Amino acid sequence: MGQKVNPKVIRLGITHDWDSKWYAGKKNFAQLFHQDIEIEKVIRKQLDTDGISKIEILRTQGKVIINIHTSKPGVIIGRGGEIIEKLKDTLSKKFKEAFAVNIREIKKPMLDSMIVAESIARQIEKRISYRRAAKMALEKIMESGAIGAKIYLGGRLNGVEISRGEFFSKGKIPLHTFRADIDYSSVPAKTSYGKIGTKVWIYKGDVFKKDLHAKMAQQLEEVKQT
């Protein structure tokens, strides 16, 4: 089971929450779903920078709230918030909705699987040894406070004729434990000899019901303030 499903998707409602939070009837559901996908594409294209982990979309009456989780808040906000204002204008013109954009800083980037996977992929694209990139990433992840981590690289590693896959791991990764807080991401490295898949698993500890309820209460309070 641990190898056949996305570790984050199977834990939705247990240790992870949905990135899109809204309710719609049968008539509007498909339209809003596809709109969410388009909103994320526009944001990633316009900001065009590494360090964006996830984009949360919350729909309230008359407003769409977007939370961008990033390790580089200064780069995204821009001088005097000009980049965010341009982004809001672009989204408003394209989707005819009122948008509020919040930037959430990631305090420990090396505990975020998306940022780690992007970092390894960019290094491979610059022709840095994939083994060195993976081992250095593992060291930094463990130094940041993770209990365990695993990295998988697959494709024409070092440009060889036959593709293969390699695992690098440290600590423990209990994939079958539902309360285990496992962050997972997959990012392709685009090289001159094809794409190399990069998968990262990071185990941060167990999450219990009281922790989850406290986190949900905090998110609800943030929405009210916005």
C-alpha positions in Angstrom: 0.0 0.0 0.0 2.8 2.4 0.9 4.2 2.1 -2.6 1.0 2.3 -4.6 -0.7 5.5 -3.4 0.2 9.1 -2.9 1.2 9.3 0.9 -0.5 12.8 1.2 -3.7 11.9 -0.6 -4.4 8.8 1.5 -3.9 10.9 4.7 -6.4 13.6 3.7 -8.6 14.4 6.8 -6.1 12.5 9.1 -2.8 14.5 9.0 -3.3 16.6 5.9 -6.0 18.9 4.7 -7.3 19.8 1.3 -5.5 22.7 -0.6 -8.9 23.9 -1.9 -11.5 24.7 0.7 -15.0 25.5 -0.6 -18.4 23.9 -1.2 -20.4 24.0 -4.4 -23.5 22.2 -5.8 -23.6 20.0 -8.8 -24.0 22.9 -11.3 -21.0 24.8 -10.2 -18.6 22.2 -8.9 -16.9 21.3 -12.2 -16.5 25.0 -13.1 -14.9 26.0 -9.8 -12.7 22.9 -9.8 -11.2 23.8 -13.2 -11.0 27.4 -12.2 -8.8 26.4 -9.2 -6.4 24.5 -11.5 -6.2 27.6 -13.8 -5.6 29.9 -10.8 -2.6 27.8 -9.7 -1.2 27.7 -13.2 -1.5 31.6 -13.5 0.2 32.1 -10.1 3.1 29.7 -10.8 3.6 31.2 -14.3 3.5 34.8 -13.2 5.7 34.4 -10.1 8.1 32.0 -12.0 10.4 31.3 -9.0 11.5 28.2 -7.0 10.5 28.0 -3.3 6.7 27.9 -3.8 5.5 24.9 -1.8 1.8 24.9 -2.1 -1.1 27.3 -3.0 -4.2 27.1 -0.9 -7.5 28.4 -2.3 -10.4 29.4 0.0 -13.7 30.6 -1.3 -15.9 32.8 0.9 -18.9 34.8 -0.1 -17.8 37.3 -2.7 -14.1 36.7 -2.3 -11.4 34.2 -3.2 -8.6 34.0 -0.6 -5.2 32.6 -1.8 -2.5 31.5 0.6 0.9 31.1 -1.0 3.3 29.0 1.1 6.9 29.9 0.2 10.5 29.9 1.5 11.2 33.2 -0.3 8.5 35.6 0.8 10.6 38.7 0.0 11.1 37.7 -3.7 7.4 37.0 -4.2 6.1 40.2 -2.4 8.5 42.5 -4.3 9.4 46.1 -3.5 6.4 47.6 -1.7 4.2 44.6 -2.6 4.1 45.5 -6.3 4.4 41.9 -7.6 1.4 40.8 -5.4 -0.7 43.8 -6.6 0.1 42.9 -10.3 -0.9 39.2 -9.5 -4.2 40.3 -7.9 -5.0 42.5 -11.0 -4.2 39.7 -13.4 -6.4 37.2 -11.5 -9.3 39.6 -11.1 -9.3 40.5 -14.9 -9.1 36.8 -15.9 -11.6 35.2 -13.5 -13.9 38.2 -12.7 -13.6 37.6 -9.0 -12.3 39.6 -6.0 -9.0 38.1 -4.8 -7.0 38.4 -1.5 -3.5 37.1 -1.6 -1.6 36.1 1.6 2.1 35.0 1.7 2.9 32.4 4.3 6.6 31.9 5.1 8.0 28.4 5.4 10.3 28.6 8.5 12.2 25.3 7.7 12.4 24.9 3.9 14.3 21.6 4.2 11.3 20.0 5.9 9.1 20.8 2.9 9.2 18.0 0.3 8.3 20.2 -2.7 11.2 22.7 -2.0 13.7 19.8 -1.5 12.5 18.0 -4.7 12.8 21.3 -6.7 16.3 21.9 -5.3 17.5 18.4 -6.3 15.9 18.7 -9.8 17.5 22.1 -10.4 20.9 20.7 -9.4 20.6 17.8 -11.7 19.7 20.2 -14.6 22.9 22.0 -13.9 24.8 18.7 -14.3 25.7 18.3 -10.6 26.1 14.6 -9.6 22.7 13.2 -8.7 24.2 11.2 -5.8 25.9 14.2 -4.3 22.6 16.3 -4.6 20.5 13.5 -3.0 23.0 12.8 -0.1 23.4 16.5 0.7 19.7 17.0 0.7 19.2 14.0 3.1 21.8 15.5 5.5 20.1 18.9 5.5 16.7 17.3 6.0 17.9 15.4 9.1 19.7 18.4 10.5 16.4 20.4 10.2 14.7 18.0 12.6 13.1 15.2 10.4 12.8 11.7 11.9 13.4 10.1 8.5 13.6 10.9 4.8 13.7 9.0 1.5 14.6 10.2 -2.0 14.1 8.4 -5.3 15.6 9.4 -8.6 14.6 7.6 -11.8 15.5 8.0 -15.5 18.6 8.2 -17.6 20.9 9.0 -14.6 24.2 10.6 -15.7 22.9 10.3 -19.3 23.4 6.5 -19.6 21.6 4.5 -22.4 19.4 2.4 -20.1 17.2 4.2 -17.5 17.2 3.0 -13.9 16.1 4.1 -10.5 18.0 4.7 -7.2 16.8 5.2 -3.6 18.6 7.2 -0.9 17.2 7.0 2.6 18.0 7.9 6.2 16.0 7.3 9.4 12.5 5.7 9.2 9.5 6.3 6.9 6.4 4.5 8.3 4.3 4.6 5.1 1.6 2.3 6.5 0.9 4.4 9.7 -1.9 6.8 8.9 -1.2 9.2 11.7 2.5 9.6 10.5 3.0 13.1 9.1 4.7 12.3 5.8 5.3 15.0 3.3 5.6 13.8 -0.3 6.3 15.5 -3.6 7.4 14.7 -7.1 9.2 17.0 -9.5 10.8 16.2 -12.9 14.3 17.4 -13.8 14.4 18.4 -17.5 17.8 17.5 -18.9 19.2 17.3 -22.5 18.8 13.5 -22.4 15.3 13.4 -21.1 13.4 13.9 -17.8 14.6 12.5 -14.5 11.9 11.9 -11.9 12.6 13.2 -8.4 10.5 11.9 -5.5 10.9 13.0 -1.9 9.3 11.6 1.3 9.9 13.4 4.7 8.7 12.0 8.0 8.2 14.7 10.6 6.5 12.6 13.4 3.0 11.5 14.4 -0.1 13.8 14.4 -2.9 13.1 16.9 -6.5 14.4 16.9 -5.8 17.2 19.4 -3.0 18.6 17.2 -5.2 18.4 14.1 -8.2 20.2 15.8 -5.8 23.0 17.0 -4.4 23.4 13.5 -7.9 23.6 12.0 -9.0 26.2 14.6 -6.0 28.3 13.8 -6.8 28.2 10.0 -10.4 29.2 10.7 -9.3 32.2 12.8 -6.9 33.3 9.9 -9.8 33.1 7.4 -12.0 35.3 9.7 -9.2 37.9 10.0 -8.8 38.0 6.2 
